[in-house]
Amino acid sequence: MANMAQAIRMALHYGETHLAVKDIFGQDVGAPLGGVFTATQGLKNSWNTPLDERGIIGMAMGIALTGERCVAEIQFCDYIFNTIDLLKIAGNTNWCSNGQYPMPLTLMTPVGAGIRGSIYHSHSFDAWASKLAGWKVVMPSTPLDAYGLLLSAIEDPNPVLFMKPKALMRVRGEELIPGEPSEEKELKAMIDAPIGDRSKWKAKWPQLEKYLVPIGKAKITRPGEQITVVSYGRHLLVCNEVADQLKQEGLSVEVIDLRSIYPYDWQTVKASIQKTGRALFVNEDTEVTNFAEHLAYRATQELFYHLMAPPRVLAGKQLPGIGLHPNLEDNSVPQKHEIENAIRNIIAEVP
Amino acid sequence: MSKKGTQKSSTGNLKKLPKDLLLKMHDLMVKSRVLEERLIKIYKAGDAYFWIGAPGEEAWGVPLGLQVKKGHGPSFDYLHMHYRATPTLIAMGMPMVDSIRLIMNKVTDPNTGGRNFSNHYCIPQWNVVPITSPIEVQYLMALGTAHVQKRHNKKSLSVITGGDAGTAEGDFASCLVWASRKGQELPMLITVQNNRWGISTPFEGQHGETNIADRAKAFNIRSRVINGNDPVESYIAIKEETEYIRKTGKPSFIEAHLSRLYGHSSASGANFVGTEYDCVREFETQLLKAGFLKESEAKKIWADYEQQGIDAQQIVRGEGAPTPESVWEHIYDGSENADWRKF
C-alpha cells in the first residue's frame, strides 16, 4: 500500500497527465529533492521557486487568472502566515469580480505536530483556513483520501487548500489507490527516487485511474451508537484507535472523518449526533476560536433537544508554539489518553 | 506658476509622433480627465461613498492603453493595474458609463456588480484582472500571467502599474527577483508611476534611492526613468520597451514621473492641486501653439465629453442596486453554495 507521500505524488502525476496541471511548484518541490516529504518526486511539471512564500502564492494566483491549473506548495504551514492577505485575495477574487475571475488553484501545505518539529514545523492552519471565505479547505487522513481529495482539488474551479498532515506522510493506508501495484516494494521501485545521484532517474508511473473524494463529503470511519467523535488529519487515526479500544469494553463510538473543513458535511455530523446525543470534536489547532467551536456551537444551536451532554472541543492549547521537548509537545496538542478520557467523560454524563 | 515636483513636457517632442496620434492622445486624455472630474462630482454630490482615481496620470495612462495588445487569454497582454487606471482603460475603449456604474455601486457595474470602489476595474475580455485596494500585490500576480504567456510564446506580456510609495512593500522586490532569474526571465513591463506621494507622506520621507528604476538595474532588468507628464515621451518609451519585451521575452522597467492632481482620494478632499503640473492642459497648450488644434476645437472636445459624462450619470442614476441576498453569489464559481447554514 502507498504511503501518503506516494499517494500525493501519484495524484499530482495523474493531474499533470490527465487534468492539465502544467505547474507544480514551491521551495524544493522540483528536482533533485522533490519536496521535503518527497511528495513531488519524479513529476515532469514540478519546479523550484525562490525562497519566497508571497511570490509562490502570487505566481499561483496569476496562473489561475489565465484559467490554467496549477498546484503550489508552501513548504510548511508555519511559513504561510506572511501570505495571509494574498490568500484572502485569492478567496475573494471571484466574488469581487462578480463571478468573472474564478481562481482555480490548489495550494498544498504540511500541517500539525507529531514529528518533533519544534516551534516552526508544528503549526496547524485549519482554524485560520476556515476563515478564508472563498476557499475550499480539505485534509485527508489516509493515502486513498489524499489521492481522491487532491484530484478533486485540482478539478475544482475554486482555490482549494490541501493540508497535508505531516505526521502521516509515511503512514500506509489499507486500500489500494486505483492502478497502484499491490506490492509495496514494486511501487517503491517505480516511483521513489534513489538515494544519491538522481540526475538520470525517471519515475515509472503505474497506470493510475481517476478517483475522486468529493469536497464537502465526510466519512464515517467507525460506526457507533453512544457518542459522535468528529476529527480529521492525524487525530482522526487516533480517534479510530481509541474507538477500537473502547469497543473492547463495550463502548460504542462513532467516528467521523470530516475530510473537508469548508464546505463541511453537516448532514452526516447532524445525523450522527441526533443518533448518539453526544459529541466530541478533536483537532490540534489552538483552542480559542478553533473551527471545532463552530461545529460545537452549531450542534448546540440546532440539536439542543437531542443532546444528552454538552458538545465538547478537544484541541491544541492556546500557546504561542509547540515546544520541541516531548514533554512540551505532548502537553500542547491532544494525546490519545486525553481523547479517551474525554469520550469516557462525555458518555458518563447524565442529563 | 512653477509646478512642484514634476517634470514639464517639451513642445519639441511633438515632432516625434504623427499629428493624428497626438490629437487622438489629447482627445483621450481630455475624456479621461473629464470622466475623473465627473466621478469626483458624483462623490461630492453624495451619489458615491468614495472616490479614488487618476487625474494627473493621463499622459502616462493613455499612451499605455493605446499600445496594449488587447484581448482575452494568454495570447494577449494582461494588465495588473492599481487604482489609477482610468486613462489606460479609456484609451482601450472603456465607455464612461461603466466607470460611473462602478463608483455608484450599481448592479449594472460590469466590473464588480456594485461591490468595490471607483477605479477598481475588472474587464476579463481585455485581460484586465481585478484591481485591489491592497497595494503591490499586483506585482506578484503578474508573475503568474507572464509565466503562462512565456509558455504560450505569442509575444504577449504582462503590464504592471503601481505607485512609488508601494515599492516599499516586499512584493515589489519579489517581482524583480522572479522576473529576472537567468534563463527564466518573464515578459513583463514593470512600471512605477512616481507622483512623489504616499497618501500624505512625501517621497523624501519614504525613499533613500535616487531613482526607483535603479532597483531594477540590480537585477539586470533594463530600466529607464521618463517624464510621465509628457504623452509623447511616454508613448515612445512604452513602444520601445514593449517591443523589447515582445522580442526578447525579458522584463523591462519604466519609472514615470507624473502628477497627482486631486490628492490621494476623497479621503484627502479630492480638491484640485494647483501647484502640480497639469499634463492635459499643458499638452493642449502645446498643440494649440503648434497649430495642430484650434481653441474652438479644444473647447468642443471638453464640452462634448462633459455632456457625455452628465448623460451617463443620468442613465446610471436610474439603474438598480445589487440585492441584499446577492452577497451569497459568486463566493464560489458558479455560485455554488458557500453558506454553512445550507450545508
HADDOCK unambig.tbl for C-alpha pairs under 7 A between the chains (distance, minus, plus):
assign (segid A and resid 55 and name CA) (segid B and resid 140 and name CA) 5.90 0.50 0.50
assign (segid A and resid 55 and name CA) (segid B and resid 174 and name CA) 6.07 0.50 0.50
assign (segid A and resid 58 and name CA) (segid B and resid 140 and name CA) 4.52 0.50 0.50
assign (segid A and resid 58 and name CA) (segid B and resid 141 and name CA) 4.40 0.50 0.50
assign (segid A and resid 58 and name CA) (segid B and resid 144 and name CA) 6.83 0.50 0.50
assign (segid A and resid 59 and name CA) (segid B and resid 140 and name CA) 6.32 0.50 0.50
assign (segid A and resid 59 and name CA) (segid B and resid 141 and name CA) 5.53 0.50 0.50
assign (segid A and resid 59 and name CA) (segid B and resid 143 and name CA) 5.28 0.50 0.50
assign (segid A and resid 59 and name CA) (segid B and resid 144 and name CA) 4.10 0.50 0.50
assign (segid A and resid 60 and name CA) (segid B and resid 144 and name CA) 6.09 0.50 0.50
assign (segid A and resid 61 and name CA) (segid B and resid 141 and name CA) 5.70 0.50 0.50
assign (segid A and resid 61 and name CA) (segid B and resid 144 and name CA) 6.57 0.50 0.50
assign (segid A and resid 62 and name CA) (segid B and resid 141 and name CA) 4.29 0.50 0.50
assign (segid A and resid 62 and name CA) (segid B and resid 142 and name CA) 5.76 0.50 0.50
assign (segid A and resid 62 and name CA) (segid B and resid 143 and name CA) 6.34 0.50 0.50
assign (segid A and resid 62 and name CA) (segid B and resid 144 and name CA) 3.68 0.50 0.50
assign (segid A and resid 62 and name CA) (segid B and resid 145 and name CA) 4.78 0.50 0.50
assign (segid A and resid 63 and name CA) (segid B and resid 144 and name CA) 4.39 0.50 0.50
assign (segid A and resid 63 and name CA) (segid B and resid 145 and name CA) 5.35 0.50 0.50
assign (segid A and resid 63 and name CA) (segid B and resid 148 and name CA) 6.37 0.50 0.50
assign (segid A and resid 66 and name CA) (segid B and resid 73 and name CA) 6.30 0.50 0.50
assign (segid A and resid 66 and name CA) (segid B and resid 74 and name CA) 6.53 0.50 0.50
assign (segid A and resid 66 and name CA) (segid B and resid 145 and name CA) 6.27 0.50 0.50
assign (segid A and resid 92 and name CA) (segid B and resid 331 and name CA) 7.00 0.50 0.50
assign (segid A and resid 94 and name CA) (segid B and resid 330 and name CA) 6.06 0.50 0.50
assign (segid A and resid 94 and name CA) (segid B and resid 331 and name CA) 6.46 0.50 0.50
assign (segid A and resid 94 and name CA) (segid B and resid 332 and name CA) 6.99 0.50 0.50
assign (segid A and resid 94 and name CA) (segid B and resid 333 and name CA) 6.88 0.50 0.50
assign (segid A and resid 95 and name CA) (segid B and resid 330 and name CA) 4.81 0.50 0.50
assign (segid A and resid 95 and name CA) (segid B and resid 331 and name CA) 4.98 0.50 0.50
assign (segid A and resid 96 and name CA) (segid B and resid 112 and name CA) 5.62 0.50 0.50
assign (segid A and resid 96 and name CA) (segid B and resid 115 and name CA) 6.33 0.50 0.50
assign (segid A and resid 97 and name CA) (segid B and resid 111 and name CA) 6.10 0.50 0.50
assign (segid A and resid 97 and name CA) (segid B and resid 112 and name CA) 4.64 0.50 0.50
assign (segid A and resid 97 and name CA) (segid B and resid 122 and name CA) 6.41 0.50 0.50
assign (segid A and resid 97 and name CA) (segid B and resid 130 and name CA) 6.39 0.50 0.50
assign (segid A and resid 98 and name CA) (segid B and resid 112 and name CA) 5.02 0.50 0.50
assign (segid A and resid 98 and name CA) (segid B and resid 113 and name CA) 5.60 0.50 0.50
assign (segid A and resid 98 and name CA) (segid B and resid 330 and name CA) 6.14 0.50 0.50
assign (segid A and resid 99 and name CA) (segid B and resid 330 and name CA) 4.95 0.50 0.50
assign (segid A and resid 99 and name CA) (segid B and resid 333 and name CA) 6.51 0.50 0.50
assign (segid A and resid 100 and name CA) (segid B and resid 124 and name CA) 6.80 0.50 0.50
assign (segid A and resid 102 and name CA) (segid B and resid 333 and name CA) 5.90 0.50 0.50
assign (segid A and resid 134 and name CA) (segid B and resid 331 and name CA) 5.16 0.50 0.50
assign (segid A and resid 134 and name CA) (segid B and resid 332 and name CA) 5.87 0.50 0.50
assign (segid A and resid 157 and name CA) (segid B and resid 333 and name CA) 6.30 0.50 0.50
assign (segid A and resid 158 and name CA) (segid B and resid 332 and name CA) 6.22 0.50 0.50
assign (segid A and resid 158 and name CA) (segid B and resid 333 and name CA) 6.30 0.50 0.50
assign (segid A and resid 263 and name CA) (segid B and resid 338 and name CA) 6.81 0.50 0.50
assign (segid A and resid 264 and name CA) (segid B and resid 343 and name CA) 6.82 0.50 0.50
assign (segid A and resid 265 and name CA) (segid B and resid 343 and name CA) 6.46 0.50 0.50
assign (segid A and resid 266 and name CA) (segid B and resid 343 and name CA) 5.75 0.50 0.50
